[in-house]
Amino acid sequence: MLRDGSPTPQLKEWIDRLAPVVEEAQEKLQERAAGKLVMYSGCRQGADGDYRLEFFWQEYIISSEDFSVRRAEDGDAPSSFVQSLILTYLVTANGATPSGRWIGFRELPQGMFYVQAFRGYTGIRLVRELEGGLDAFGRAAESLGGSPVTDIGDAGFAFQILPRIRIALVYWCGDEEFPSQARVLFEDTAPHYMSTDGLAILGSHLVGRILKAA
């Protein structure tokens, strides 16, 4: 389950902005045609009319009646924070075709104003806390189903976080002159599916999952 953990002040600000959006998103989704919702977001609609999607490798069911969210495995409702991210994705999705072109956080809408904070709790944190360097990074990424990303860094992996949101982690080995570095990258269509606040949180959580897997 996605947890807030102990966020930095900037990350907590993003979390606080997302937390109250559940009811507003549910109201907006009531007005959206089922066919468009499926087409735009890439979610699936079952015979019962409810929608299904995977978020961080866990399946969730979204009611077609009131757009409440529950976990498929046990039927329980996740935290309002998780619900807000899933519903924000469904509201924001506009069907833009994923491009396969990677961009940094600064290239997201308003990302340049917060890029230093974002790097602090993503790439810098990964290098600082990861024991085992490049080998540990590769093993952890593969254990989470990451797909290799070529031509960027010494190792990189892409992860399917939501049906149409992929996030990549890229690692550069250091030497005597330069320390090791890591970066979180997004497909350039990511803003068509999630707010910058939400993408910052997803990137941070992915780093946490990698560290836990390592």
Secondary structure, DSSP 8 states (H G I E B T S, - for coil): -----S--HHHHHHHHHHGGGHHHHHHHHHTS-HHHHHHHH--EE-TTS-EEEEETTEEEEE-TTT--EEETTT-----HHHHHHHHHHHHH---------EE-GGGSTTGGGTHHHHHHTTHHHHHHH-TTHHHHHHHHHHHTT-EE--SSSSEEEEEEEETTEEEEEEEE---SSS--EEEEEEETTGGGTS-HHHHHHHHHHHHHHHHHH-
